[in-house]
Amino acid sequence: MGINIYYLVSSFIKLLIHSHMKLILVVFCGILGFAGIALYLAAIAYLVFRKNRVATSLLISRDSQNVETLPRQDIVNMQLPCRVSTSDVD
């Protein structure tokens, strides 16, 4: 992740230095660009340090009494064929 941030910042600085824009436009682009990079870093820090408050499970239904226990037919049809054991081969 550090390499990506270094690449983004160094590429942005090279773009600002070597562009043929007027100085005032370079200043505004620099302010907006570095604000965007700071927002990007803040979002990454938030995702790293946040705590999960509620554990969620996508496979369990809230109403467990209505859950069908038999496997669905489309999943049963996708099953791999049984392996042939080496003792069956003549």
N, C-alpha and C positions, 0 to 999 in steps of 0.2 A: 504494500500500500504506500509505503514511503517513496518508492521509486515512481509511482504514478503521480503523486503530489509534486515531487521534484520535477518531473517531466512537464507537468502542466504549468508550473510557475516559471520554469526556465524558458519554456517555449513562449509563454505570454510576454515575458520581459524582452526576449529577442524580437518578438513581433512589434512591441512598442518602440524599441530602440531603432530598429532598422526600417520602420515604416516611413512612408513619405507623406505622413499626415501633418497638419499644422499642430503647433505646440498645444493649443487649447484643446484640440480634439484628442491628442495623446493623453493629456491630463484627465479628461473626462473618461476616456476608455480605461485608463489605469485605475481610476477610482471605482468604476463599475466592475472592472475585472477582478480587482483585489477584494471587493465586497462579495462578489460571487464565489471566489475561492474561500473566503472566510466563512461564508454560509455553507459551502460544501464541507469544510472541516468541522463546523459546528454540527451538521447533520450526522456525520460519521461518528463524532464523539457522543452524540445523543444515542445513536443506535448501539454503540459499544457499552455505554455505562448505564443504560436504562434497566430497570428491574421489571420483570414480568409480574404483574399483579394477579392475574387469573390464568391458571393453566387451562388451555383449551385442548380438546381432543376432537379431531375431525371425524373419527370413525365411530364414535359412540353417540347414539341418539339421545336426546333429552328425555323422551318418553320410551323407556326401555320395555314397557309392557307390550307395545305394538310392534316391536322389532321382530322380524321374521328370522328364525334361526336356520332355516334351510338355505343352502347356497343358491345364488341366482343361476338360472339355466345358462345364460350367456357366459358366465365365468366357468361353469362346469364344462362347457363345450370347448373352452380354450385350454384345457389341461393338456399337458404333454403326455404322449403315449408312455406306457409302462416300459421299463427297461427289460431287455431280454437277458436272463442270466446266462453265464457261460456253460452251465450244466445242461441247458436246453439245446445247445448247438451240437450236432452230431458230426 
